[in-house]
């Protein structure tokens, strides 16, 4: 993330999210076995809701969402749904 931070931080306030199941976070607050039963669509819904909640809780009114690979797909889905 350092290269992205260096590139954009002079012009933008940057937020980097650790979505459920990535980095150090769990995919759900329940049991891991519950998360393994989730469909792909349910996981996308969960991620979009997490992103939407983050934007709302932090009072962000104008955002640029950037992602790579699955993150880019998630950005597109979330943008169509919420922004």
N, C-alpha and C positions, 0 to 999 in steps of 0.2 A: 504493500500500500504506500510505501514511502515515495515512489516515483509519481504516483497519482497525486498524493498530497503536495509534493513539491510543485507539480505542474499547475494545480488548480487553486491552491490555498492563497495565492496573492490576489486573486480576483473573487473568490467565493469562500463562504464558510462551508467546510466539508464535514460531513457526518459519515462514519463507516459503521454499518450495522453488522452485528454478529447474529444472523438469523438462526432460528432453532435447528439444531442438528449440524451446524457448522461451527468451527472454532471450538470454544469451550462451553457452548450452550447445549442443553438437551433439546430433543425435538418436541417433547410435550412435558407438561408438569406432572403427568401420570407415569405409569410404568412404561419402560422401553418396549415391552411386548405389545402395548396398546399402539404405540407409534408404528410398529412394524405391520400392523393391520390396516394402516391408512392407505387409501388409494392415492395415485398420483394427483388426481384432481383435488382431493382433500388436503394434500400437502401444499399444493399451489394456493389453495384458498387460505390455509394457515399463514403462509408467507406473505400473501397480499394483505391479510388482515394485520399482521405484525407491522408491516411497512406503513399501512394507513394509520394504525394506532400511534406509531412513532411520530409521524408527521403531525398528527392531531395534538398529541400530548405536548410536543415541543413548540406548538403554535406556528409551524412553518406554513406560510401562505403561498410562496412561490418556490418551487423546487425543480431541480434538474436531477433526474435519476439516471445513474450510470451503472452498468453491470457488464459482466463478461460471461459468455457461454450461457449456462442456465440462468445466471443473474440477468442477462440481457432479455431472455424470454420472460422472466419474472417482471422486469421493468415494463415491458410492453403490456403484459396482462394487467398489472396494477394500474398503469396509466389509463388504459381503456375502462377500467372499473371505477376508479376513484378520483382521477384528477382531470 
